[in-house]
Amino acid sequence: MRKRIKTIVIIMLAALLAASCGKENTDSEKDARNINVIYPDKDYTALTSIRYTLSANDTEGQVKELADLLADPAEAQDVRPAFNDKAVLLSAEIGEPEGLLIMDFAPSYKELTKTEEVLTRASIVETMTQLQDVSYVKFTVDGKALTDASGEEVGSMIQASFINDTGDEISTYAKRRIALYFTDREGEELIREDRTVVYAANTSPEKLIVQNLIEGPASGTGAYPTIPPDVNLLSVTVKDDVCYVNFDAALYEKPYDIDEEVVIYSIVDSLTELPNVERVQIAVEGVAGGVLFDHMELDKMYERRMEI
């Protein structure tokens, strides 16, 4: 009799254990389907997440479901779709090595501004890598690896340490108002443009200003660029109220019909908008000497000049 009771107890314990494991597995599967779908906010200044429970159980189905959600935030009013008329997704496939999701975009992806591209990329990567079978994501454009502004491959990206193409963490982005000076149609006078920019918080204001000068004026402002777009900023530092700006040799090129003084004071007047900068010295390839085009000396420290 005791033997029979013992057998019944064992069977009951086994059944309870099986039921418990079944419930645990079900709960685990349910938790795995609870995803934070991450979007750029409407002003492209930050990322915003919306909680969603996936209906698909397989990885391929979940990737497609998330792609549909990223393309259409539905009722959300304060976010932008990650996939849009520029970031057009052509395909998304799980590749090799295991856990790699390869997402291929149309050539129009390269029309995204830097801020749009960084936040778009972050939203997609941080959303997709929440899936159990997706460890990292690689972007391609028309079948070719995505490259940054310097031509280097962006490579595979992961959730916890998402890095943009300048080595700045997406979580440290900030917003700032800056004043820039471009030129008029004749290339003889400066035109001020006030611009709100999103940038990595560990980027210095001086570097931020010069980078935006290189990018050129916003369309429809009536202003024209003062610096060739292929110029590379090598370094920018501030010491004792003097900002030292070092460009590569592309600065010597003159793609626009523009006065030499306008080029110099476009840089000087933009930088001296900052309270910690009173004078600016410009160097090319580390050499602060010679002239820019004809007569503007590069070994001189220039002060703000607003009469142009």
C-alpha positions as CSV (number, residue, x, y, z in Angstrom):
1,M,0.0,0.0,0.0
2,R,2.8,2.4,0.9
3,K,4.5,1.6,-2.4
4,R,1.4,2.5,-4.3
5,I,1.0,5.8,-2.4
6,K,4.6,6.6,-3.1
7,T,4.1,6.0,-6.8
8,I,1.1,8.2,-6.9
9,V,3.0,11.0,-5.2
10,I,5.8,10.8,-7.7
11,I,3.4,10.9,-10.6
12,M,1.6,13.9,-9.1
13,L,5.0,15.7,-8.6
14,A,6.0,15.0,-12.2
15,A,2.7,16.3,-13.5
16,L,3.0,19.5,-11.4
17,L,6.6,20.0,-12.6
18,A,5.6,19.5,-16.2
19,A,2.7,22.0,-15.8
20,S,5.1,24.4,-14.2
21,C,7.7,24.1,-16.9
22,G,5.0,24.5,-19.6
23,K,3.7,27.7,-17.9
24,E,7.3,29.0,-17.6
25,N,8.1,28.3,-21.2
26,T,4.8,30.0,-22.3
27,D,5.6,33.1,-20.1
28,S,9.2,33.1,-21.5
29,E,7.9,33.0,-25.1
30,K,5.4,35.8,-24.3
31,D,8.2,38.0,-22.8
32,A,10.3,37.4,-25.9
33,R,7.5,38.8,-28.0
34,N,7.2,42.0,-26.0
35,I,9.3,44.5,-27.9
36,N,10.1,48.2,-27.6
37,V,9.7,49.5,-31.1
38,I,12.0,52.5,-31.3
39,Y,11.4,55.5,-33.6
40,P,13.1,58.9,-34.2
41,D,11.0,61.6,-32.6
42,K,9.2,64.1,-34.9
43,D,12.0,66.7,-34.6
44,Y,14.8,64.2,-35.2
45,T,16.3,65.1,-31.8
46,A,16.0,61.8,-29.9
47,L,14.6,58.2,-29.9
48,T,11.2,57.3,-28.6
49,S,10.0,53.7,-27.8
50,I,6.5,52.2,-28.1
51,R,5.7,48.9,-26.4
52,Y,4.4,46.2,-28.7
53,T,3.6,42.5,-28.5
54,L,4.6,40.6,-31.6
55,S,2.2,38.0,-33.1
56,A,4.7,36.1,-35.1
57,N,6.7,33.3,-33.5
58,D,9.5,32.7,-36.0
59,T,12.4,35.1,-36.5
60,E,11.7,35.8,-40.2
61,G,8.1,36.7,-39.4
62,Q,9.1,38.9,-36.5
63,V,11.6,40.8,-38.6
64,K,8.9,41.5,-41.2
65,E,6.4,42.5,-38.5
66,L,8.9,44.9,-36.9
67,A,9.7,46.4,-40.3
68,D,6.0,47.0,-40.9
69,L,5.7,48.8,-37.6
70,L,8.9,50.9,-38.2
71,A,7.4,52.0,-41.5
72,D,4.0,52.8,-40.0
73,P,3.8,54.1,-36.4
74,A,0.0,54.1,-36.7
75,E,-1.5,56.2,-34.0
76,A,1.7,57.6,-32.5
77,Q,1.8,61.4,-33.1
78,D,5.2,62.3,-31.8
79,V,7.4,60.0,-33.8
80,R,8.6,59.6,-37.4
81,P,8.7,56.3,-39.3
82,A,12.2,54.8,-39.5
83,F,11.5,53.6,-43.0
84,N,10.3,56.4,-45.3
85,D,10.7,57.7,-48.8
86,K,14.5,58.0,-48.4
87,A,15.2,55.0,-46.1
88,V,13.5,52.5,-48.4
89,L,14.0,48.9,-47.3
90,L,14.6,46.4,-50.2
91,S,15.2,43.3,-48.2
92,A,16.0,41.9,-44.7
93,E,17.6,38.5,-44.4
94,I,19.3,36.5,-41.6
95,G,22.8,35.8,-42.8
96,E,26.1,34.4,-41.7
97,P,27.5,34.3,-39.1
98,E,24.6,33.2,-36.9
99,G,22.6,36.1,-35.5
100,L,23.4,38.6,-38.2
101,L,20.5,40.5,-39.8
102,I,21.4,42.1,-43.2
103,M,19.2,44.9,-44.2
104,D,19.5,46.3,-47.8
105,F,18.3,49.8,-48.7
106,A,17.6,51.6,-51.9
107,P,20.2,54.2,-53.1
108,S,17.9,57.0,-51.8
109,Y,19.2,56.1,-48.3
110,K,22.2,58.2,-48.9
111,E,19.9,61.3,-49.3
112,L,19.3,61.3,-45.5
113,T,21.0,64.1,-43.6
114,K,23.6,63.0,-41.0
115,T,21.2,63.5,-38.1
116,E,18.4,61.7,-39.9
117,E,20.7,58.8,-40.9
118,V,22.1,58.3,-37.4
119,L,18.8,58.3,-35.7
120,T,17.2,56.1,-38.4
121,R,20.0,53.6,-38.1
122,A,19.8,53.6,-34.3
123,S,16.1,53.1,-34.2
124,I,16.3,50.1,-36.5
125,V,19.3,48.5,-34.9
126,E,18.0,48.9,-31.4
127,T,14.6,47.6,-32.3
128,M,15.7,44.5,-34.3
129,T,18.4,43.4,-31.9
130,Q,15.8,42.8,-29.2
131,L,14.8,39.7,-31.1
132,Q,16.3,36.5,-29.6
133,D,17.8,35.4,-32.8
134,V,19.2,38.7,-33.9
135,S,22.5,39.7,-32.2
136,Y,23.6,42.4,-34.7
137,V,22.6,44.2,-37.8
138,K,24.4,45.2,-40.9
139,F,23.2,47.8,-43.4
140,T,23.8,47.7,-47.1
141,V,22.8,50.1,-49.8
142,D,21.9,48.6,-53.2
143,G,23.8,45.5,-52.1
144,K,27.0,47.3,-51.1
145,A,28.1,47.8,-47.5
146,L,27.0,51.1,-45.9
147,T,30.0,53.6,-45.6
148,D,30.5,56.7,-43.4
149,A,31.5,60.1,-44.6
150,S,35.2,59.1,-44.8
151,G,34.4,56.0,-46.9
152,E,34.9,53.5,-44.1
153,E,32.4,50.6,-43.8
154,V,30.0,51.1,-40.9
155,G,30.0,47.4,-40.3
156,S,27.8,45.3,-38.0
157,M,26.0,47.1,-35.2
158,I,24.7,45.8,-31.8
159,Q,22.1,47.1,-29.4
160,A,23.9,47.8,-26.2
161,S,26.8,49.7,-27.8
162,F,25.3,51.4,-30.8
163,I,27.9,53.7,-32.3
164,N,27.5,56.2,-35.1
165,D,30.1,56.8,-37.8
166,T,32.0,59.3,-35.7
167,G,32.4,57.2,-32.6
168,D,29.7,58.9,-30.6
169,E,27.1,57.1,-28.5
170,I,23.6,57.7,-29.7
171,S,22.4,58.1,-26.1
172,T,24.6,61.3,-25.7
173,Y,23.0,63.4,-28.4
174,A,22.0,66.9,-27.6
175,K,20.3,69.9,-29.3
176,R,21.9,73.4,-29.8
177,R,21.2,76.7,-31.6
178,I,24.1,78.0,-33.6
179,A,24.8,81.0,-35.9
180,L,26.6,80.5,-39.2
181,Y,27.8,82.9,-41.8
182,F,27.5,82.0,-45.5
183,T,27.7,84.3,-48.6
184,D,25.4,86.0,-51.0
185,R,24.9,85.1,-54.7
186,E,27.8,87.5,-55.7
187,G,30.2,86.0,-53.1
188,E,30.9,89.5,-51.7
189,E,28.9,89.7,-48.4
190,L,28.1,87.4,-45.5
191,I,24.6,86.2,-44.7
192,R,23.7,84.9,-41.3
193,E,21.8,81.6,-40.8
194,D,20.5,80.6,-37.4
195,R,20.3,76.8,-37.2
196,T,19.1,74.3,-34.6
197,V,21.3,71.2,-34.8
198,V,21.3,67.8,-33.1
199,Y,24.8,66.6,-32.3
200,A,26.9,64.2,-30.1
201,A,27.2,65.9,-26.7
202,N,31.0,65.2,-26.6
203,T,31.5,67.2,-29.9
204,S,32.9,70.6,-29.1
205,P,30.9,73.6,-30.2
206,E,33.8,74.8,-32.3
207,K,33.9,71.5,-34.2
208,L,30.1,71.6,-34.6
209,I,30.2,75.0,-36.1
210,V,32.9,74.2,-38.7
211,Q,31.3,71.0,-39.6
212,N,28.0,72.8,-40.3
213,L,29.8,75.5,-42.4
214,I,31.3,72.7,-44.5
215,E,27.8,71.2,-45.0
216,G,26.7,74.5,-46.4
217,P,23.5,76.6,-46.0
218,A,20.0,75.3,-45.9
219,S,18.1,75.4,-49.2
220,G,15.8,78.3,-49.8
221,T,17.7,80.8,-47.6
222,G,19.3,82.7,-50.5
223,A,22.7,81.9,-49.0
224,Y,25.6,80.1,-50.7
225,P,28.5,78.0,-49.3
226,T,31.9,79.5,-48.5
227,I,33.9,76.3,-48.0
228,P,34.3,73.5,-50.6
229,P,32.1,70.5,-49.6
230,D,35.0,68.0,-49.9
231,V,37.2,69.8,-47.3
232,N,38.1,67.8,-44.3
233,L,38.4,69.3,-40.8
234,L,41.6,67.9,-39.4
235,S,41.4,69.5,-35.9
236,V,39.9,72.4,-34.0
237,T,41.1,73.5,-30.5
238,V,40.7,76.6,-28.3
239,K,43.4,78.1,-26.1
240,D,43.4,81.5,-24.4
241,D,40.3,82.6,-26.4
242,V,42.0,81.7,-29.7
243,C,40.4,79.0,-31.9
244,Y,42.9,77.1,-34.0
245,V,41.3,75.4,-37.1
246,N,43.2,73.0,-39.2
247,F,41.9,71.9,-42.6
248,D,43.3,69.6,-45.3
249,A,44.6,70.9,-48.6
250,A,41.2,70.9,-50.2
251,L,40.7,74.3,-48.6
252,Y,43.0,75.8,-51.2
253,E,40.6,74.8,-54.0
254,K,38.2,77.6,-55.0
255,P,35.1,76.0,-56.5
256,Y,33.0,79.1,-56.0
257,D,33.4,82.7,-57.3
258,I,33.8,84.2,-53.9
259,D,36.0,86.9,-52.3
260,E,38.9,85.6,-50.2
261,E,37.9,87.7,-47.3
262,V,34.4,86.2,-47.3
263,V,35.8,82.7,-46.9
264,I,38.0,83.7,-44.0
265,Y,35.4,85.8,-42.1
266,S,32.7,83.1,-42.7
267,I,34.8,80.9,-40.5
268,V,35.9,83.7,-38.1
269,D,32.5,85.3,-37.6
270,S,30.8,82.0,-37.1
271,L,33.3,80.8,-34.5
272,T,33.4,84.1,-32.6
273,E,29.7,83.8,-32.0
274,L,30.9,81.5,-29.2
275,P,31.6,83.3,-25.9
276,N,35.0,81.6,-25.4
277,V,36.4,82.5,-28.9
278,E,37.7,86.0,-29.6
279,R,40.2,85.3,-32.4
280,V,40.7,82.5,-35.0
281,Q,43.8,81.2,-36.7
282,I,43.4,79.0,-39.8
283,A,46.0,76.3,-40.8
284,V,46.2,74.0,-43.8
285,E,47.7,70.5,-43.2
286,G,49.0,71.8,-39.9
287,V,50.8,74.8,-41.4
288,A,49.7,78.3,-40.4
289,G,51.5,80.2,-43.1
290,G,51.3,81.6,-46.6
291,V,48.1,82.9,-48.1
292,L,44.7,81.3,-48.7
293,F,44.3,82.3,-52.3
294,D,45.8,85.7,-53.1
295,H,46.5,87.8,-50.0
296,M,44.7,86.6,-46.8
297,E,47.6,85.5,-44.6
298,L,47.2,82.3,-42.7
299,D,49.7,83.1,-40.0
300,K,47.5,85.9,-38.7
301,M,44.9,85.7,-35.9
302,Y,41.7,87.1,-37.2
303,E,39.1,88.9,-35.1
304,R,35.4,89.3,-35.6
305,R,34.5,91.6,-38.5
306,M,30.8,92.2,-39.1
307,E,30.9,94.9,-41.7
308,I,31.2,92.5,-44.6
